[in-house]
Amino acid sequence: EVRAVATAAEARACHLTFGPRDQRSLARSIAVELRGEPVLSVAEYDRFTHVGGMIALEIERGKVAFEISRSEADRGGLKVSSKLLRLARAVR
C-alpha cells in the first residue's frame, strides 16, 4: 500500500518513507522524529544522511547514486545488505 503522509505520527505506521526533492523539510522532520524506529527513511536529496535519514538518492550523470547512513539504519534496528553497501557511493 502506498499512502501520502504529512506527519511523523502518520509515517510511524509505515515500513518505508520516501521524501521527494520538493518535500525536503517534511522528509527531514519525519527522519528526525522517527530516529531509532524501524522505518526505512529515503529521500531524494544529497544531505539527507547528514540530518538523520538512512538513504539519500541523487541523479549523477543520468544515473541513480545513493548514500547510506549505516549508523541510522542500525539505530532503527534495520540491517543493510553488504551488496547494497558496496553499491553505495558513500556509507556513513
N, C-alpha and C positions, 0 to 999 in steps of 0.2 A: 504494500500500500504506500502510495506517495501522498504526502499532505504538506501544505504550507503552514508554517508556524510563525508566530510573531513574538513569542516569549520563550525564555529558557524553561519555564514550567511546562509549556506545551512540548518542547523538544525533549524533555526528560523521558517521555514515553517512547521515544524513537531509538532505533539501533544506530542510525547514522544521520548526521545533519550535513547539509550542503549549503554553503553560502556563495551565491553568485557574486561576480565582481561588483555589481551595483548595490550590494547589501553588506558591504564590509563591516559597518558598525554593528549591525544586528548579528552577523556571524561572530564577530569578536566578543560581543557581550554574552552570547549563548555559550561560546567556548569557555569563557572565564567562569560563568555561573555553573557550568557542568563539569568543571575541573575535578578530576577524581572519580567521575561517574563512568560507567561502561558504555558510553555513547561515542562513536567514532565521529570526530568533527573534521570536516573537509571544507575548504574554501578556495575560491579562485583568485587569490592574490598572494604575492610573494612573501610578505612578512607575517603571514598567519601563524606559522610555527613559532614566531618570536613573541606572540601575545596569547599563548595558551592553546592554540589549535594543534591538531595532530597531523594533518596533511594539507600542504599548500600546493595548489595546482597552478601552472603557468604555461603559456604557449611560447616556445622559443624556436625561432626559425621554422615555424609551421608545424612543430611537434609538441606534444604534451610533455612537460617536465614536471617533476614534483619533488618536494622536500618532505621529510618525515620527522616529527618530533617523537623519537622513541621514548623519551622520558615522560612525555604527556600520555602516550599510549599505555606505558607501564603503570603510571599513576591511576589510570582508569581500569586497570586490570585486563587490558587488551594485549594480545600477542600479535606482533607484526612478523610475517614470514620472512625468513632470510632471503628468499628470492626477491621479494618486494623491496627489501632494504638494499639489495645490490643494484636494483634498477633506479633507485632514488638518486637525484642529483646531489642531495645532501641529507645527512642524518644527524639530528641534534639530540 
